[in-house]
Amino acid sequence: MEPLGSALLVVGAYAFGAVSWGVVLGRLMAGTDLREHGSHSTGATNAYRVLGKQAAIAVLVLDFLKGFAPVVLARWLDADWWVVGAVAVAAVAGHCWSPYIGFGGGKGVATGGGALIGMMPWIIIVVLPLVLIVLFTRYVSLGSLVGAVAAALLAVTATALGFETPAAAVAASLIAAIVVFRHQDNIRRLRDGTENRFGQPSAAA
């Protein structure tokens, strides 16, 4: 693939990832800005608190596709693996720092998951431990953090064993770093024992 085509894929992934479905659906379904309520995040967890279950499922699926679709497209176009990795990271960066809403956004979990599954379908094995952590602790943030770090470690291990490309390991590590960075407040609240549990109204509400 020509350099221009590769650059367009990466820029397109960022622009596509930057579409904030939480904000869009909040305005369409409830005439409200999700960023002004709950935890102020645009992701599915805050959508659940503010808009309800159906909206949260819609946001989760659409945010997942923001990461999954650009990566699958890049692979279908037979882009270099480093380009595919850059597309994955760009989609997550767009979600977290969207120029459409003043460079705010979500925390990158669903979009990052979509991007990584698009790159490495086998990485879906991380989903089960993530779900179990959320079910037993009711801390979505803890499950998200463990899932992101576990996916990165698995990708690095698979690369070291020759089953994956270095681009996959780098992309997974960068996505995990973004997710951890975006969860700084959650990490502090988890440490202090004040983090909101799933189904509990946000303390920021």
VEXKOLBA-787936 format. One line per 10 residues: number of its first residue (from 1); for each residue x, y, z negated of N, C-alpha, C, CB. Coordinates in steps of 0.02 Angstrom, whole numbers, plus 50000, padded with zeros to 5 digits. Each point is the difference from the previous one (the first is absolute). Last residue first. Glycine has a CB too. Layout:
NUM	X,Y,Z,X,Y,Z,X,Y,Z,X,Y,Z; ...;
END
This chain:
205	48876,50627,47991,49935,50020,50025,49972,50059,49962,49979,49882,50035; 50228,49990,49927,50006,50064,50035,49934,50026,50023,50113,49967,50035; 49915,49822,49861,50011,50051,49949,50005,50068,50031,50056,49917,49929; 49801,49882,50184,50067,50028,49997,50004,50054,49946,50017,49975,50121; 49815,49811,49866,50004,50068,50028,50070,50028,49991,49878,50018,49976; 50087,49719,50047,49997,50050,49948,50004,50069,50032,50052,49921,49915; 49970,49877,50209,49931,50004,49977,49990,50051,49945,49987,49883,50031; 50254,50023,49994,49952,49998,50054,49929,49998,49972,50083,49940,50074; 50100,50178,49776,49989,49933,50025,49946,50003,50055,50033,49950,49888; 50152,50244,50022,49931,49980,50009,49996,49928,50027,49967,50120,50021;
195	50238,49981,49822,49978,49989,50069,49927,49978,50002,50119,49971,50033; 50034,50077,49775,49942,50042,50014,49975,49992,50071,50042,50081,49916; 50163,49831,49959,49939,49965,49982,49936,50040,50013,50066,49942,49916; 50177,50105,50132,49970,50031,49941,49936,49966,49976,50049,50107,50038; 50067,49819,50158,50050,49999,49946,49970,50027,49935,50091,50014,50085; 49780,50000,50110,50008,49929,49981,50048,49994,49941,49977,49964,50119; 49999,50248,49977,49941,49982,49960,50002,49926,49979,49934,50088,50059; 50238,49992,50083,50004,50034,49935,49941,49981,49955,50061,50095,50055; 49937,49826,50164,50053,49967,49962,50007,50031,49931,50060,49972,50107; 49793,50129,50045,49973,49937,49975,50051,49962,49958,49926,49993,50100;
185	50142,50204,50010,49954,50016,49945,49971,49937,49969,49973,50109,50055; 50164,49866,50136,50039,50024,49942,49955,50015,49940,50084,50047,50079; 49881,49858,50157,49968,49976,49939,50036,50026,49937,49963,49898,50062; 50111,50143,50164,49933,50028,49996,49962,49978,49937,49998,50001,50125; 50220,49912,49919,50004,50073,49992,49931,50031,49992,50105,50001,50068; 49908,49769,49982,50023,50013,49932,50003,50075,49987,50066,49894,50000; 49883,50041,50219,49946,49981,49954,50019,50014,49928,49963,49911,50081; 50202,50121,50083,49947,50051,50006,49944,49985,49951,50029,50017,50120; 50142,49824,49897,50025,50061,49967,49948,50056,50003,50117,49968,50031; 49838,49832,50084,49996,49989,49927,50023,50063,49963,50020,49877,50017;
175	50005,50125,50214,49929,50004,49982,49991,49990,49926,49968,49957,50114; 50247,50014,49972,49980,50071,50002,49927,50009,49981,50086,50020,50089; 49997,49760,49928,50031,50035,49943,49981,50073,49998,50095,49920,50006; 49833,49947,50176,49966,49980,49939,50028,50036,49939,49977,49888,50051; 50132,50147,50156,49932,50030,50000,49963,49983,49936,49998,49992,50125; 50213,49908,49908,50006,50072,49988,49932,50033,49996,50110,50000,50060; 49898,49772,49996,50022,50010,49931,50004,50074,49983,50064,49892,50005; 49887,50047,50216,49944,49984,49957,50018,50012,49927,49960,49915,50083; 50208,50109,50080,49951,50055,50005,49941,49987,49954,50035,50021,50118; 50134,49812,49912,50018,50054,49953,49951,50058,50001,50119,49967,50015;
165	49783,49795,50054,50049,50047,50026,50020,50051,49947,49952,49984,50115; 49969,49754,49835,49974,50064,50020,50056,50045,50025,49906,49989,49917; 50136,49790,50009,49931,49991,50024,49968,50065,50024,49990,49904,49923; 50235,50044,49969,49997,49997,50072,49931,49991,50030,50111,49954,49994; 49975,50082,49772,49998,49930,50020,49993,49990,50076,49948,49975,49889; 50052,50242,50014,50063,49970,49980,50004,49927,50021,50006,50079,49903; 49792,50036,50129,50051,50024,50046,50068,49969,49985,49937,50108,50012; 49884,49847,49844,49989,49967,50064,50051,50022,50051,49878,49993,49975; 50125,50115,49817,50021,49930,49993,49993,49963,50066,49966,50002,49880; 49954,50218,50110,50073,50000,49995,50027,49928,49996,49997,50113,49943;
155	49770,49916,50051,50025,50017,50066,50077,50000,50002,49897,50069,50020; 49995,49896,49772,49990,49942,50044,50028,50014,50070,49897,49969,49935; 50104,50207,49911,50048,49949,49980,49994,49938,50044,49996,50042,49883; 49847,50132,50149,50067,50022,50020,50052,49946,49983,49967,50120,49982; 49813,49845,49946,50004,49995,50074,50069,50020,50024,49877,50025,50008; 50077,50000,49763,50006,49930,50018,50006,49991,50075,49933,49969,49899; 50026,50247,50017,50069,49979,49985,50010,49926,50019,50006,50084,49906; 49777,50003,50119,50046,50036,50045,50072,49977,49989,49923,50098,49999; 49906,49816,49857,49993,49976,50068,50050,50032,50048,49881,49981,49977; 50106,50095,49799,50030,49933,50003,49997,49973,50071,49967,49979,49881;
145	49926,50226,50083,50073,50007,49991,50034,49932,50005,49982,50100,49928; 49783,49905,50077,50027,50032,50060,50076,50004,49996,49894,50065,50013; 49986,49856,49799,49998,49952,50055,50032,50028,50063,49897,49951,49951; 50079,50196,49870,50050,49949,49984,50002,49947,50055,49982,50020,49877; 49853,50148,50139,50066,50027,50011,50055,49949,49987,49956,50113,49969; 49817,49837,49983,50013,49998,50072,50071,50024,50014,49878,50020,50024; 50015,49869,49755,50042,50056,50019,50015,49994,50075,50051,50009,49883; 49830,49830,49977,49957,50054,50024,50039,50064,50013,49904,49949,49937; 50164,49817,49991,50017,50061,49962,49953,50058,50014,50118,49962,50002; 49852,49819,50100,50015,49986,49930,50015,50064,49960,50045,49890,50036;
135	49906,50121,50201,49945,49966,49966,50013,49992,49925,49975,49940,50106; 50196,50149,50034,49945,50048,49993,49942,49968,49961,50033,50056,50107; 50148,49806,49947,50021,50051,49952,49944,50049,49987,50119,49987,50038; 49847,49852,50128,49998,49971,49934,50020,50050,49946,50025,49889,50051; 49991,50174,50177,49930,49995,49979,49995,49972,49929,49966,49984,50119; 50248,50022,49977,49975,50068,49990,49929,49999,49973,50075,50042,50092; 50026,49754,49975,50024,50024,49935,49974,50070,49984,50101,49930,50014; 49837,49989,50200,49971,49961,49945,50026,50022,49932,49987,49904,50079; 50103,50191,50124,49934,50025,49982,49971,49963,49940,49981,50031,50120; 50227,49918,49998,50006,50047,49944,49932,50021,49974,50109,50041,50047;
125	49922,49825,50149,50004,49960,49938,50006,50045,49939,50054,49906,50065; 49954,50173,50162,49934,50001,49968,49999,49958,49937,49947,50017,50113; 50234,50002,50048,50006,50040,49938,49933,50006,49964,50095,50064,50052; 49942,49832,50166,50008,49955,49943,50002,50038,49934,50061,49921,50074; 49934,50192,50143,49935,49974,49977,50005,49955,49938,49963,50006,50117; 50185,50194,49980,50016,49934,49974,49936,49968,49973,50120,50036,49971; 49868,50174,50143,50069,49981,50015,50014,49928,49984,50034,50117,49978; 49754,49974,49971,50009,50005,50072,50070,49979,50022,49917,50092,50001; 50035,49924,49772,49968,49940,50027,50005,50001,50076,49921,49994,49902; 50158,50196,49987,50043,49942,49987,49971,49935,50027,50042,50058,49898;
115	49831,50144,50119,50061,50004,50040,50044,49939,49991,49995,50125,49991; 49811,49895,49876,49983,49988,50070,50061,50001,50044,49890,50052,49980; 50138,50005,49794,49984,49929,50008,49983,49983,50072,49959,49998,49883; 50075,50228,50064,50063,49962,49998,49988,49926,50007,50048,50088,49928; 49764,50048,50055,50034,50012,50064,50066,49963,50003,49945,50113,50007; 49937,49877,49790,49963,49966,50053,50034,50008,50068,49894,50017,49936; 50209,50098,49882,49996,49928,49987,49965,49963,50058,49998,50024,49876; 50058,50224,50082,50034,49958,50050,49991,49925,49993,50079,50089,50004; 49832,50123,49883,50060,49972,49970,50033,49946,50042,49951,50026,49891; 49895,50200,50190,49993,49944,49954,50067,49974,49976,49894,49970,50056;
105	50071,50291,50022,49977,49935,50025,49995,49948,49946,50052,50028,50108; 50042,50242,49991,49981,49957,49945,49980,49933,50028,49963,50098,49930; 50100,50103,50199,50053,49953,49981,49987,49965,49933,50080,50071,50065; 49758,50072,50052,50050,50036,49961,50055,49957,49973,49913,50078,49971; 49914,49838,50174,49971,50021,49936,50054,50030,49955,49912,49910,50009; 50135,50012,50212,49931,50021,50009,49969,50026,49936,49990,49916,50091; 50231,49985,49929,49998,50071,50018,49929,50026,50009,50110,49985,50054; 49978,49808,49783,49963,50016,50061,50000,50074,50015,49928,49900,49978; 50194,49910,49873,50013,50071,50009,49968,50022,50066,50108,49994,49934; 49859,49783,49992,50019,50031,49936,50010,50075,50005,50053,49894,49969;
95	49896,49972,50225,49946,49992,49951,50015,50038,49936,49975,49887,50048; 50191,50106,50119,49944,50041,50021,49942,49996,49951,50034,49982,50118; 50151,49878,49848,50017,50070,49985,49944,50046,50020,50121,49974,50016; 49858,49801,50042,49993,50009,49927,50015,50072,49980,50031,49879,49982; 50003,50063,50243,49928,49996,49985,49988,50011,49925,49984,49921,50096; 50240,50065,49979,49968,50063,50021,49925,50000,49984,50085,50012,50090; 50043,49791,49875,50015,50050,49949,49966,50067,50017,50111,49944,49977; 49868,49882,50181,49970,49979,49936,50009,50054,49947,50020,49880,50029; 50090,50148,50178,49927,50010,50007,49965,49984,49935,50007,49972,50123; 50221,49980,49891,49989,50072,49994,49926,50017,50006,50114,50020,50048;
85	49949,49756,49987,50009,50019,49930,49988,50074,49988,50082,49908,49989; 49916,50014,50232,49942,49973,49964,50004,50019,49926,49991,49904,50083; 50194,50147,50048,49945,50045,50016,49936,49978,49964,50052,50025,50112; 50134,49838,49873,50012,50060,49961,49946,50053,50013,50124,49976,50004; 49874,49823,50120,49978,49990,49932,50013,50060,49955,50021,49880,50016; 49928,50150,50247,50055,49974,49960,49977,49995,49927,50086,50051,50079; 49722,49933,50102,50048,50050,49976,50055,49966,49959,49909,50088,49998; 49886,49830,50135,50068,49971,49997,50052,50052,49982,49965,49917,50085; 49788,50096,49923,50038,50035,50052,50073,49977,50002,49923,50098,49988; 49934,49817,49846,49970,49980,50063,50037,50032,50059,49889,49987,49943;
75	50172,50076,49838,50022,49932,50015,49974,49976,50067,50005,49976,49877; 49921,50232,50045,50072,50004,50015,50028,49930,50017,50011,50100,49924; 49765,49913,50005,50008,50031,50065,50073,50002,50021,49897,50068,49980; 50052,49860,49804,49981,49949,50049,50007,50027,50071,49920,49949,49916; 50116,50202,49911,50053,49950,50000,49985,49946,50052,50024,50024,49878; 49813,50146,50083,50060,50025,50035,50056,49950,50004,49969,50112,49961; 49831,49822,49918,49990,50010,50072,50062,50028,50036,49879,50018,49976; 50114,49949,49779,50001,49939,50039,50000,50013,50075,49941,49943,49906; 50038,50234,49930,50066,49971,50001,50006,49941,50047,50015,50038,49883; 49778,50069,50091,50046,50053,50019,50072,49976,50001,49922,50083,49950;
65	49900,49778,49972,50008,50000,50073,50047,50055,50023,49885,49953,50010; 50058,50034,49760,50039,49941,50020,50014,50002,50075,49948,49933,49906; 49907,50228,50009,50069,50015,49982,50046,49942,50017,49959,50075,49908; 49811,49892,50124,50026,50050,50048,50072,50019,49985,49883,50042,50015; 50005,49811,49836,50009,49969,50066,50030,50048,50049,49903,49926,49977; 50045,50158,49807,50052,49949,49996,50014,49969,50069,49966,49976,49882; 49854,50175,50096,50065,50035,49996,50056,49950,50000,49947,50095,49938; 49837,49817,50052,50012,50031,50065,50067,50035,50001,49877,50015,50016; 50050,49896,49781,50018,49946,50046,50016,50029,50069,49926,49920,49937; 49996,50231,49901,50067,49977,49983,50023,49944,50048,49980,50031,49880;
55	49799,50051,50135,50048,50049,50026,50071,49976,49987,49918,50093,49981; 49912,49777,49927,49998,49996,50073,50050,50048,50032,49880,49968,49995; 50092,50033,49764,50032,49940,50027,50003,49999,50076,49962,49940,49900; 50027,50302,49972,49968,49935,49994,50034,49945,50039,49895,50061,49983; 50161,50184,49973,49950,49990,50052,49964,49933,49996,50068,50072,50071; 50105,50005,49769,49962,50060,50017,49941,49986,50046,50104,50065,49986; 50051,49764,49934,49978,50037,49942,49951,50056,50018,50110,49974,49946; 49990,49900,50228,49955,49957,49960,49972,50039,49940,50065,49898,50036; 50100,50204,50095,49936,49999,50037,49949,49957,49962,50061,50015,50109; 50159,49989,49813,49965,50062,49982,49933,50004,50036,50109,50058,49980;
45	50023,49759,50074,49984,49997,49929,49962,50062,49977,50102,49930,49981; 49981,50053,50246,49940,49960,49986,49981,49999,49926,50028,49931,50099; 50117,50281,49991,49998,49929,50013,49937,49965,49976,50121,50003,49993; 49974,50232,49992,49954,49989,50056,49990,49926,50014,50036,50108,50048; 50020,50039,49711,50029,49962,50055,49948,49990,50055,50079,49943,49920; 49885,50160,49860,50017,50046,50055,50035,49965,50059,50010,50091,49916; 49882,49820,49877,50073,50005,49997,50027,50047,50054,50005,49885,49954; 49745,50154,49993,50037,49941,49977,50074,50012,49995,49913,49930,50052; 49979,50244,50105,49968,49959,49948,50046,49943,49980,49887,50030,50045; 50148,50131,50136,49978,50043,49945,49970,49961,49942,49979,50089,50084;
35	50096,49818,50128,50059,50027,49965,49981,50043,49941,50061,49996,50107; 49779,49910,50048,50025,49950,49953,50058,50027,49958,49964,49911,50079; 49832,50227,50028,50071,49990,50015,50028,49954,49946,50011,50113,50058; 49724,49904,50041,50047,50020,49949,50072,49985,50023,49913,49978,49911; 49859,49961,50183,50011,50072,50004,50048,50026,49948,49886,50010,50044; 50043,49757,50008,49978,50033,49939,50009,50075,50001,50029,49897,49941; 50019,49950,50246,49953,49961,49960,49972,50037,49940,50061,49900,50037; 50102,50197,50119,49944,49974,50039,49947,49968,49956,50078,49982,50095; 50124,50100,49807,49961,50056,50027,49939,49975,50038,50104,50068,50008; 50045,49772,49908,49973,50038,49944,49956,50057,50024,50100,49971,49933;
25	50022,49903,50224,49940,49965,49977,49968,50036,49940,50048,49892,50042; 50155,50197,50043,49949,50000,50053,49936,49969,49975,50090,49993,50087; 50099,50002,49772,49973,50068,50005,49943,50001,50051,50112,50049,49970; 50002,49749,50008,49967,50016,49937,49968,50068,50001,50081,49928,49942; 50053,50000,50238,49932,49974,50002,49963,50011,49935,50038,49915,50081; 50169,50204,50049,49981,49984,49931,49927,49977,49998,50084,50084,49956; 50130,49923,50227,49927,50010,49997,49976,49976,49931,49987,49985,50127; 50242,49991,49947,49983,50061,49963,49925,50014,49997,50109,50045,50034; 49997,49775,50091,50001,49986,49929,49977,50059,49958,50091,49920,50020; 49935,50107,50212,49944,49955,49987,49995,49985,49925,50014,49950,50115;
15	50169,50178,49958,49938,50038,50011,49939,49958,49984,50057,50068,50087; 50155,49827,49905,49994,50050,49947,49934,50038,50005,50126,50012,49997; 49926,49838,50174,49985,49963,49938,49992,50049,49942,50064,49900,50043; 50005,50188,50164,49930,49980,50002,49979,49963,49937,50007,49994,50124; 50219,50060,49905,49961,50061,49987,49926,49984,49999,50089,50070,50055; 50053,49754,50003,50012,50020,49931,49958,50061,49981,50117,49953,50007; 49877,49971,50217,49970,49951,49956,50007,50020,49927,50025,49911,50084; 50082,50218,50080,49928,50011,50001,49964,49951,49954,50009,50043,50118; 50223,49933,49914,49986,50059,49960,49925,50014,49997,50111,50047,50032; 49963,49780,50108,50010,49982,49930,49983,50058,49954,50089,49919,50033;
5	49908,50119,50198,49945,49957,49981,50004,49980,49927,49994,49958,50117; 50185,50162,49975,49940,50043,49995,49940,49959,49977,50046,50074,50090; 50160,49813,49955,50000,50038,49937,49938,50044,49991,50124,50000,50006; 49851,49776,50142,50037,50062,50004,49997,50039,49934,49975,50005,50123; 50010,49722,49899,49958,50060,50000,50044,50062,50000,49908,49938,49939;
END
